[in-house]
Structure formats: structure tokens, C-alpha cells
């Protein structure tokens, strides 16, 4: 009798364990699609999504589209072919991505967009969008304040094909253009690149000797511009960036770059996976499709708390 | 004679042709007009509102008088400035839960629709983002909050305080931001322009508007200002 009970208990245990593992696999695959991980911002985003998905019991596949719409389309096909449970995507184009997300939806796979929106509602389940415009106005306001509302400045913009380059530039100008004594003496694209920002800045300095400030569309360009200015003995020029990278946090602490806007890359990615999980389990995320995530202004007041695109609590 | 008439004809033809060309050039029918990159921030921009192309200026004109001002006046009656500010000073999260409003996600600052009576005790008009320091009743000559008096209005307080319209209603974040900046323009045009604040120093006002805490200061964007005792 005792034996039978023990066997019964054991078999229950084995069965329980087995079904446990089966259950975990049953949660399925989450495919994470982002731009190239060369930019630490996208790497953080992808890693944060994978981390959360595995924590919740999903298998994961993290792949990059490198900014290419056709590559992104192939990756959506891969996700469909592997019958993924959900797709988390930082997309390659507001217009071009609509078709890919629709394709996944038709195949019964929900997509959760992070960082950037697409120009359509009702196709993706969630669009958790970094509020680039709000971030740019924060940086713009700080920039104007540091410039004491007057003087000559330069703008380095991002890659012109990228929506965020335009959004940020518009956000900066929304603020700066309300101050008539602020004079833009040069506006050039440095394509998000540090080295390009360095060389562009070098030649701009040669043509204009009274530059008081430089506003940059992202942090890598701010790093390049700052280096060029320091090399020319103009280290006191006010440089501001956008993204909230660790490099810029350090530069701010050293008194070089003055401000940036932190995009909550880590939190956005984790939120997207949490919403995907809730959606898969209950059929609803419980929140609106389009969600704006505000950026936070980073200055010397809080730069020491910034690590890996997260602001630690005080 | 014949020859000269012929040359006259040629001359006339030439003149006609040249002047025709000139007109054409003046009209520049083949000129490629560069896309105005500020296009989307133009005053009469059309936005995608609930999936329909909408003229933002006309929409805001109507919404401002029909919905926004009545909504803020009504809501502000519930929240007396002194009470809300003292709650914010005690515990921001609790104050937010009780008196505040904010869109979905955490992290965005709480907005408070408030009303109150106050005295203007000083003006900061050096910046284009001018402000007036308000001392709430009972008066102690200490500033309790700052009211934005333009011409530049910062932030998105008015937009974010509206419970009947959100980011979901707009096509993208630029349009949503344009909506906010047009609301701020309304504050300047409809509320602030009728006052010369230099003359209002030490005067008492009744105000209704939206407040936000920004680096431990309370910043009010007014929607209605009435002079008291006039």
C-alpha cells in the first residue's frame, strides 16, 4: 500500500515537472526586431526585451534589420514561418512597416512596436513611442536658457531619411525660433555619426568664429562636435545632444556637453513585452494602442544617476 | 520696301515671341517648388484626427471655446490652488492621485487644474518666457506659484489636462505636439494679450488654469484671468 502511494506521488511529481516544462515551451517564441546593435541604444532595447521575455517564460529570437525595409520584411516572414507568439519591433520606416505588421496580423501574430510609431492605427496591438518631440523641446528649452536667449548657434541634424531626425529638429525649433535673438548660422546633417559630426564641426568653426552653441540631433554627433570644439580651443561652447547615452552622461559630469534628453529605451522594451504577455494571456493589453513615453532632461544635476539608458532613483 | 515689310513682320514676330517667353519665364511654370520643411508646423496645417484630415487651426478655434475653456473652468472649481499646492508640497504622488490628471503611463508629471485668488507680487519679463509670481490668499508676500504670462508659453500642460482627447486621436507625435503649441498660442491670444502685466503689479486676480510642478516650482498656465476689485 505504502509503495503504491509513493509510486503515485512520484508519478504525480514527474508528470507535474513535465507539464511544467511543456507549459513554458507552450508560451512560444517572441521575436525581437531592432535596428543594428552598433548603436548601444538599440542593443539596450533588444537586450531588455529578451530579458523580460525569457523571465516570463518565452523563447526568444533577437534579430536586426539595420534600417532596411526589405530586410525587416524578411524578418517578419521568418517570424511568421516560425509561428511566433508575438513580435516586438523598433521599425525601419513609419510608412513601409505598415505592410509588414499587417502581414503578421493576417497570420495571427500580434506586433508590439517600440520607440517609433507607424502611420496607422489598429494594426499593431501597441505602439509604445518615445516622445522625441517632447524630449527635443526639453533640450531646446535648456539650450535657450544656457544661451541666455541670444547668440549664434549651429544645428547638426541626423540622417534626413529618418523620421526622428525631422521630429527632433522640429522640436528644437519649436522652442528656439520663439527667441528672435537666437541666430542659426549653420544647419547640416552629420547622419547620426560621430566622425562626420567632428569633420563637419571643424569646417563650420573655420567659417564662423563666434559660435556660442551647438544643438545636436543625437548624442554621438554631440560627442563628435564637442571633440572638434575642444580641439579648436572652444571647449566653452554650449553643446547639447539627444538619447541619454553613458558617454554623454560622463561628458556632462566632466562639464563638457551640457544637456541631453534620455529616451527610456530599457523601460519601453520591457513594457512592450509585458503588454505582449498580457495580451497573449487575456486577449487585451488593458491600455491604449498608442502610448507616448516622455523623455527626461539630463543635466549635471542628474547625469550621475544615468546608466544604460535608465535613470536610477534618487 | 517689300523686304523691309518682311523684316518688320519678323521683328514683330520676334518681339511677340520674346515677350511671350518673358511672360512664361515670369510665371515660371516649370519651377520646382521646394518642399517647405517647416510645412508641418505651418499655421494652417492639416492633421490626421481620428483618421480624418482636419484643419488644426479651425479645430482648435472651435474646441477652445466650446470645450476646453468650459471644461477647465468647471474642473478648476473643485481644486482650490492653496489646497492643491500644499498637498503637492507634502507628497507629490498622493497629491497627483487625489487632484491630478495624467495620460496613461507613469513618469509623466501630474497636471493639476486649479483656481484661486492671488496677488501679483513680482514680474519676470526679462525672459521671453515671462512669468508673474503669485501670492495666494491669505497674503504673506511670499510667492506660492508662477503664472506664465508669455509671449512664449512652455510645456504641454493644457493639452495634457484634457480628458477627452489624447495621443490616440492623432496621426503621429508631431501632430499631437502641434495641437499643444496651438493651445499655447490660444493662451497668449485669448487670455494674456488683453492685459498689460506691468500695470497689474500688486493687483489681485482670480485665475483658472493648469499647474504642473517643475523643479520644485509650481508653474501655472492660465485659461482665465479676472481682475478683482475693478
Interface residues (C-beta under 8 A of the other chain):
Chain A: X94 X117 X119 X121 X129 X131 X132 X133 X134 X137 X141 X149 X166 X167 X170 X171 X173 X174 X175 X178 X179 X264 X267 X271 X287 X288 X289 X290 X291 X292 X293 X294 X296
Chain B: X37 X38 X40 X41 X51 X103 X104 X105 X107 X108 X127 X128 X151 X152 X154 X156 X166 X167 X168 X171 X172 X173 X174 X176 X177 X181
